[in-house]
């Protein structure tokens, strides 16, 4: 799965990892009145790495959690979804609006492979000081450069250069 090869999304190991994440989400998503320190402790229990001052407003949803790395002072607003079948790296001081979906999972174009319940995943890298507007979708394999801006509701299907502003479906810069 992490190597980007086809895999079946079922099986004991993946089911156990997902169940662990679901139990964690049940706990984390009921922390609205807890301190930032308590929430960050919980983030550290599931995620690969959590930078100082990183903050996620519940509710938050993920598949496994252990493939997610958050940089320092990163902020994710309400209702963010990260499908982390591959690694998701989010740089420091990045701001992610409510309802954003970050999806590493992809499905084969061949219908026979889909019937066989095969899928694959590609990592997502989001640089530092990025701003992703409400409801944006980041698709598998995308890299977003430092200081970029993703407009609300955009669907990001390909890499975004450092400092670029993109929006729309598919997301493009204003000059294109």
C-alpha positions as CSV (number, residue, x, y, z in Angstrom):
1,X,0.0,0.0,0.0
2,X,2.7,2.5,1.0
3,X,4.8,1.5,-2.0
4,X,2.0,2.6,-4.4
5,X,1.3,-0.9,-5.5
6,X,-2.1,-2.4,-6.0
7,X,-3.6,-3.9,-2.8
8,X,-6.9,-5.2,-1.5
9,X,-8.4,-2.7,0.9
10,X,-9.6,-5.5,3.1
11,X,-7.8,-7.9,5.4
12,X,-7.0,-8.3,9.1
13,X,-4.1,-5.9,9.4
14,X,-5.8,-3.0,7.6
15,X,-9.1,-3.7,9.4
16,X,-7.3,-3.6,12.8
17,X,-5.5,-0.3,11.9
18,X,-8.8,1.2,10.8
19,X,-10.6,0.1,13.9
20,X,-7.9,1.7,16.0
21,X,-8.3,4.9,14.1
22,X,-12.1,4.8,14.5
23,X,-11.8,4.3,18.3
24,X,-9.3,7.2,18.4
25,X,-11.7,9.4,16.3
26,X,-14.6,8.6,18.7
27,X,-12.4,9.9,21.5
28,X,-10.9,12.9,19.7
29,X,-14.1,14.1,18.2
30,X,-15.6,14.5,21.6
31,X,-12.8,16.9,22.8
32,X,-14.5,20.2,21.9
33,X,-14.2,21.4,25.5
34,X,-10.7,20.0,26.2
35,X,-7.6,22.1,26.2
36,X,-5.2,22.3,23.3
37,X,-2.6,20.4,25.2
38,X,-5.0,17.5,25.8
39,X,-5.9,17.5,22.1
40,X,-2.3,17.5,21.0
41,X,-1.5,14.6,23.3
42,X,-4.3,12.7,21.5
43,X,-3.0,13.7,18.1
44,X,0.4,12.3,19.0
45,X,-1.1,9.0,20.0
46,X,-2.3,8.3,16.4
47,X,-0.3,10.3,13.9
48,X,3.2,9.8,12.6
49,X,4.4,13.2,13.8
50,X,2.8,16.3,15.2
51,X,4.7,19.6,15.3
52,X,4.5,22.0,18.2
53,X,1.3,24.0,18.2
54,X,-0.5,21.9,15.5
55,X,-4.2,22.0,16.0
56,X,-7.2,20.1,14.5
57,X,-10.7,21.3,15.3
58,X,-13.0,18.3,15.8
59,X,-14.7,16.5,14.1
60,X,-11.8,15.1,12.1
61,X,-11.7,11.9,10.1
62,X,-9.0,9.6,8.7
63,X,-8.5,6.0,7.7
64,X,-5.4,5.1,9.7
65,X,-3.7,8.2,11.1
66,X,-0.2,6.8,11.3
67,X,0.6,8.0,7.8
68,X,-0.1,11.7,8.7
69,X,2.6,14.2,9.6
70,X,1.7,17.7,10.7
71,X,4.2,20.6,10.9
72,X,4.4,23.1,13.6
73,X,1.5,25.6,14.1
74,X,-0.5,23.8,11.4
75,X,-4.3,24.3,11.6
76,X,-7.1,22.1,10.3
77,X,-10.6,23.4,10.7
78,X,-13.9,21.4,11.3
79,X,-14.8,18.3,9.3
80,X,-11.5,17.7,7.5
81,X,-11.0,14.2,6.0
82,X,-7.7,12.6,5.3
83,X,-7.7,9.3,3.6
84,X,-4.2,8.2,4.5
85,X,-3.5,5.0,2.7
86,X,-0.2,6.6,1.7
87,X,1.7,9.3,3.5
88,X,0.3,12.8,3.9
89,X,2.8,15.5,5.0
90,X,1.5,18.9,5.9
91,X,4.1,21.6,6.4
92,X,4.4,24.1,9.2
93,X,2.0,27.1,9.5
94,X,-0.3,25.7,6.9
95,X,-4.0,26.6,7.3
96,X,-6.7,24.2,6.1
97,X,-10.4,25.3,5.9
98,X,-13.4,23.4,7.0
99,X,-14.6,20.4,5.0
100,X,-11.3,19.9,3.1
101,X,-10.7,16.4,1.8
102,X,-7.1,15.1,1.3
103,X,-7.3,11.7,-0.4
104,X,-4.4,9.4,-1.2
105,X,-6.5,6.4,-2.3
106,X,-7.0,5.9,-6.0
107,X,-8.8,3.2,-7.9
108,X,-7.8,1.3,-11.1
109,X,-9.4,2.4,-14.3
110,X,-9.8,-1.2,-15.4
111,X,-13.2,-2.4,-14.3
112,X,-12.1,-6.0,-13.6
113,X,-9.5,-4.7,-11.1
114,X,-12.1,-2.6,-9.4
115,X,-14.4,-5.7,-9.2
116,X,-11.5,-7.5,-7.5
117,X,-11.5,-4.7,-4.9
118,X,-8.1,-3.5,-5.8
119,X,-6.9,0.0,-5.2
120,X,-3.6,1.9,-4.8
121,X,-2.5,5.0,-3.1
122,X,-0.1,7.9,-3.9
123,X,1.4,10.2,-1.3
124,X,0.4,13.9,-0.8
125,X,2.8,16.6,0.2
126,X,1.5,20.0,1.3
127,X,4.3,22.6,1.9
128,X,4.7,25.2,4.6
129,X,2.5,28.3,5.0
130,X,-0.1,27.0,2.5
131,X,-3.7,28.1,2.7
132,X,-6.4,25.7,1.5
133,X,-9.9,27.1,1.4
134,X,-13.1,25.5,2.6
135,X,-14.3,22.4,0.8
136,X,-11.2,22.0,-1.4
137,X,-10.3,18.5,-2.5
138,X,-6.6,17.4,-2.8
139,X,-6.3,14.3,-5.0
140,X,-3.8,11.4,-4.9
141,X,-0.2,12.1,-5.7
142,X,-0.4,15.9,-5.5
143,X,2.4,18.1,-4.2
144,X,1.5,21.7,-3.1
145,X,4.5,24.0,-2.8
146,X,5.2,26.4,0.1
147,X,3.2,29.6,0.3
148,X,0.6,28.4,-2.2
149,X,-3.1,29.3,-2.0
150,X,-5.9,26.8,-2.9
151,X,-9.3,28.5,-3.5
152,X,-12.4,27.3,-1.6
153,X,-14.1,24.4,-3.4
154,X,-11.2,23.7,-5.7
155,X,-10.3,20.2,-6.9
156,X,-6.6,19.9,-7.0
157,X,-5.7,17.3,-9.6
158,X,-2.0,18.1,-10.2
159,X,1.0,19.7,-8.5
160,X,0.8,23.3,-7.4
161,X,4.0,25.4,-7.6
162,X,5.5,27.3,-4.7
163,X,3.7,30.6,-4.2
164,X,1.0,29.9,-6.8
165,X,-2.7,30.6,-6.3
166,X,-5.1,28.1,-7.9
167,X,-8.9,27.7,-7.9
168,X,-11.7,25.9,-9.7
169,X,-12.3,22.4,-11.1
170,X,-9.7,21.4,-12.0
171,X,-7.7,23.9,-10.0
172,X,-5.7,26.3,-12.2
173,X,-4.0,29.6,-11.8
174,X,-5.9,32.8,-12.9
175,X,-3.5,33.2,-15.9
176,X,-4.3,29.8,-17.4
